[in-house]
Amino acid sequence: DEIPERQLRRDHKREIQQLVSDERSIAESIESLEKQRRQFQQELDANRQMQDQLGDVIDVSTLELRLKEVERYDDIENQIAEQRTTLVKRQEDAEVRVARIPYWDGSLDEVDRVPLPLAETIDRFDTEFAELEHEQKSIDESIQESRSELKKIQQEVAAEKKINSVVTQDELNRFRQRRDHGWSLVRQSWLEEEDASAVQEFASVVPLDQAYEQCVGEADDVADRLRRESDRLTTLAVLEGQQADLSEKIELLEKKRLGIQQQHQQKLELWQSEWAPAGITEARPPKDMRGWLNKWSELRESARKIIEIRQDCERLEAVRD
């Protein structure tokens, strides 16, 4: 396939154009040498024919030597041409792959010198990230479950407080204090030591004895209600205790989740620093970069093969010259 010129970098474009030009020159040289070879062969054949006709020995060793040299030169030129053709094709293909590889911006000549993390480093980070993500997922699930349970308990507590008029021990104590105060006023009345203002305050609507009886009844009623509702009070206390425990648990889990997030951020910074020497500033997660590194390894092998072919061409040219 034709490679669009815009995909090739200027420096390699000029090199490829030079290689193409060299290839044409080599082809012309090969054609010229082939003509010389055929000419020498014709001369050799003619001399041998003359030798056969004359019967005398004619020294054709010089012609044979020259013919071998031409054939050897022709073979070297063919090898150089083949290597040049291979070099152009490989370099064009590698240039396209360099242009397409993501996260990195550089030239083909830099590929073999780029410092990259080892595959073992990528595997280690992948494991560590996976462990942090698993732990955070577990914490998130625990927080969600605890919040759901807390909401349910809060609803139960609200329902208990709303539907039932819960009597407390403090309320019973207040009624008992009023009852005892009324009894002290009744005793003072019997002993003719009555405090008129205190009696008026205690029994402003009904007589003292009736007010006292009413107070005794209210205190007894509250006590009875307190006994009847003791189980409900216990349930409410348990629910409120569970509510407090869940609130504390959620708070601890959220702190732990924050710690995991901080560890993840620190690990992410370390991960990015592994790729910074290569000029990669936004490395993807380890799973993605593992595949990227595999493609890079293939590209690096191509770059090294191109260098080997160049060296082979230089060696053949030195032998030819």
C-alpha positions in Angstrom: 0.0 0.0 0.0 1.1 3.6 -0.7 2.0 5.4 2.5 0.7 9.1 2.6 3.7 11.5 2.6 2.1 13.4 5.5 2.6 10.3 7.7 6.4 10.3 7.2 8.7 12.7 9.1 10.9 15.0 7.0 14.2 13.5 8.0 13.2 10.0 7.1 11.4 11.1 4.0 14.6 12.5 2.6 16.4 9.3 3.6 13.8 7.2 1.8 14.0 9.4 -1.3 17.8 8.9 -1.3 17.4 5.2 -0.9 15.1 5.1 -3.9 17.5 7.1 -5.9 20.4 4.8 -4.9 18.3 1.8 -5.9 17.8 3.1 -9.4 21.6 3.8 -9.7 22.4 0.3 -8.5 19.9 -1.1 -11.0 21.6 0.8 -13.8 25.0 -0.4 -12.7 23.8 -4.0 -12.6 22.5 -3.7 -16.1 25.8 -2.2 -17.3 27.8 -4.9 -15.5 25.5 -7.6 -17.0 26.3 -6.2 -20.5 30.0 -6.4 -19.7 29.7 -9.9 -18.4 27.9 -11.0 -21.6 30.6 -9.3 -23.7 33.4 -11.0 -21.8 31.5 -14.3 -22.0 31.2 -13.9 -25.8 34.9 -13.1 -26.1 35.8 -16.1 -24.0 33.5 -18.3 -26.1 35.1 -16.9 -29.3 38.6 -17.5 -28.0 37.8 -21.1 -27.0 36.3 -21.7 -30.4 39.4 -20.3 -32.0 41.5 -22.5 -29.8 39.5 -25.6 -30.8 39.9 -24.7 -34.5 43.6 -23.8 -34.3 44.5 -26.6 -32.0 46.9 -24.4 -30.1 46.6 -23.5 -26.4 45.4 -19.9 -25.9 45.7 -18.5 -22.4 42.2 -17.4 -21.4 42.9 -17.3 -17.6 42.9 -13.5 -17.6 39.5 -13.3 -19.2 38.1 -16.0 -16.8 39.5 -14.0 -13.9 37.9 -10.8 -15.1 34.6 -12.7 -15.7 34.6 -14.0 -12.1 35.3 -10.5 -10.8 32.4 -9.1 -12.8 30.1 -11.9 -11.6 31.2 -11.3 -8.0 30.7 -7.6 -8.3 27.3 -8.2 -10.0 26.3 -10.5 -7.1 27.2 -7.9 -4.5 25.3 -5.2 -6.3 22.3 -7.5 -6.4 22.6 -8.1 -2.6 22.9 -4.4 -2.0 19.8 -3.7 -4.1 17.8 -6.3 -2.3 18.8 -5.0 1.1 18.0 -1.4 0.0 14.6 -2.4 -1.2 13.9 -4.3 2.1 15.2 -1.3 4.1 12.9 1.1 2.3 9.9 -1.1 2.9 10.7 -1.8 6.5 11.4 1.9 7.3 8.2 3.1 5.7 6.2 0.5 7.7 7.9 1.4 10.9 7.4 5.2 10.4 3.6 4.6 10.0 3.6 2.5 13.2 5.5 5.2 15.1 3.0 7.8 14.0 0.1 5.7 15.1 1.3 4.6 18.5 -0.5 6.5 21.3 0.8 8.4 24.4 4.3 9.0 22.9 5.6 11.5 20.4 9.1 10.8 18.9 11.0 9.6 15.9 11.9 6.1 14.7 15.5 6.6 15.6 14.6 7.2 19.3 12.5 4.0 19.7 15.4 1.8 20.8 16.7 4.4 23.3 13.4 5.2 25.1 13.5 4.0 28.8 10.3 2.1 29.7 9.1 0.2 32.7 9.6 -3.5 32.8 6.7 -5.9 32.3 7.2 -7.0 35.9 6.7 -3.4 37.1 3.4 -3.1 35.2 2.2 -6.4 36.7 3.1 -5.2 40.2 1.2 -1.9 39.9 -1.7 -3.8 38.3 -1.9 -6.0 41.4 -1.6 -3.1 43.8 -4.3 -1.1 42.1 -6.6 -4.1 42.0 -6.1 -4.6 45.8 -6.9 -1.0 46.6 -10.0 -1.0 44.3 -11.2 -4.2 45.8 -10.8 -2.8 49.4 -12.6 0.4 48.5 -15.4 -1.5 46.8 -15.8 -3.6 50.0 -15.9 -0.4 52.2 -18.4 1.3 49.9 -20.7 -1.8 50.1 -20.4 -1.8 53.9 -21.2 1.9 54.1 -24.2 1.5 51.8 -25.5 -1.5 53.9 -24.9 0.4 57.2 -26.7 3.5 55.9 -29.7 1.4 54.8 -29.9 -0.2 58.2 -29.5 3.1 60.0 -32.3 4.6 57.9 -34.5 1.7 58.9 -33.7 2.0 62.6 -34.3 5.8 62.5 -37.7 5.2 61.0 -38.5 2.7 63.7 -37.4 5.1 66.5 -39.4 7.9 65.0 -42.5 5.6 64.7 -42.2 4.5 68.3 -41.9 8.1 69.5 -44.7 9.3 67.4 -47.3 6.6 67.9 -46.7 5.9 71.6 -46.6 8.4 74.4 -43.6 7.0 76.1 -43.6 7.7 79.9 -40.2 8.3 81.3 -38.8 7.8 84.8 -38.3 11.6 85.2 -42.0 12.1 84.5 -42.9 9.6 87.2 -40.6 11.2 89.6 -42.3 14.6 89.0 -45.7 13.1 89.8 -44.4 11.4 92.9 -42.9 14.6 94.2 -46.2 16.4 93.7 -48.0 13.6 95.5 -45.5 13.7 98.4 -45.9 17.5 98.6 -49.7 17.1 98.8 -49.4 14.5 101.6 -47.2 17.0 103.6 -49.9 19.6 103.2 -52.6 17.2 104.4 -50.5 16.4 107.5 -50.0 20.0 108.2 -53.7 20.6 107.9 -54.4 17.8 110.5 -51.8 19.3 112.8 -53.3 22.7 112.3 -50.0 23.9 110.9 -51.4 24.6 107.5 -49.6 27.0 105.1 -52.4 28.7 103.3 -50.4 30.0 100.4 -48.9 26.5 99.8 -52.3 24.9 100.0 -53.7 27.5 97.6 -50.9 26.7 95.1 -51.4 23.0 95.4 -55.2 22.9 95.5 -56.4 26.0 93.7 -59.5 24.4 92.1 -60.7 21.6 94.5 -60.3 21.1 98.2 -57.0 19.9 99.6 -58.1 16.3 100.2 -59.6 15.9 96.7 -56.5 17.5 95.2 -54.3 15.0 97.1 -56.4 12.1 96.0 -56.2 13.3 92.4 -52.4 13.6 92.7 -52.1 10.1 94.2 -54.2 8.7 91.3 -52.1 10.5 88.7 -48.8 9.2 90.2 -50.2 5.6 90.4 -51.4 5.9 86.8 -48.0 7.1 85.6 -46.4 4.2 87.5 -48.7 1.7 85.9 -48.1 3.1 82.5 -44.4 3.0 83.1 -44.5 -0.6 84.1 -46.7 -1.5 81.1 -44.4 0.3 78.7 -41.1 -0.9 80.2 -40.7 -3.4 77.3 -41.3 -0.7 74.8 -38.8 1.6 76.5 -36.3 -1.2 76.4 -36.9 -1.7 72.7 -36.5 2.1 72.2 -33.3 2.1 74.1 -31.9 -0.8 72.1 -32.9 1.0 68.8 -31.3 4.2 69.9 -28.1 2.2 70.9 -28.1 0.5 67.5 -28.6 3.9 65.9 -25.5 5.4 67.7 -23.4 2.3 66.9 -24.3 2.4 63.2 -23.5 6.2 63.0 -20.1 5.5 64.6 -19.5 2.6 62.3 -20.3 4.7 59.2 -18.0 7.5 60.4 -15.1 5.0 60.8 -15.8 3.4 57.4 -15.8 6.8 55.7 -12.4 7.7 57.3 -11.1 4.3 56.1 -12.4 5.0 52.6 -10.7 8.4 52.6 -7.4 6.7 53.6 -7.8 4.2 50.7 -8.5 7.0 48.3 -5.3 8.8 49.4 -3.3 5.6 49.0 -4.7 5.2 45.5 -3.8 8.8 44.6 -0.2 8.3 45.9 0.0 5.0 43.9 -1.3 6.8 40.8 1.5 9.4 41.1 4.1 6.7 41.4 2.7 5.0 38.4 2.9 8.1 36.3 6.5 8.7 37.5 7.4 5.3 36.0 6.5 6.6 32.5 7.9 10.1 32.9 11.4 9.3 31.6 9.9 8.1 28.4 8.1 11.4 28.0 4.7 9.9 28.6 2.7 12.2 30.9 -0.7 10.6 31.0 -0.1 6.8 31.2 -3.3 4.7 31.1 -4.1 2.0 33.7 -1.6 -1.0 33.9 -3.9 -3.3 31.9 -4.0 -0.8 29.0 -0.2 -0.1 29.2 0.6 -3.8 29.2 -0.9 -4.0 25.7 0.8 -0.8 24.7 4.2 -2.2 25.8 3.7 -5.3 23.7 3.1 -3.1 20.6 6.2 -1.1 21.6 8.3 -4.2 21.9 7.3 -5.2 18.3 8.2 -1.7 17.1 11.5 -1.7 18.9 12.4 -5.1 17.2 11.6 -3.5 13.8 13.8 -0.5 14.6 16.7 -2.8 15.5 16.2 -4.9 12.4 16.3 -1.7 10.3 19.7 -0.8 11.9 21.0 -4.3 11.1 19.9 -4.0 7.5 21.7 -0.6 7.2 24.8 -2.1 8.7 24.6 -5.0 6.2 24.3 -2.5 3.3 27.3 -0.5 4.5 29.4 -3.8 4.9 28.5 -4.9 1.3 29.3 -1.5 -0.1 32.7 -1.5 1.6 33.4 -4.9 0.1 32.3 -3.7 -3.3 34.4 -0.6 -3.2 
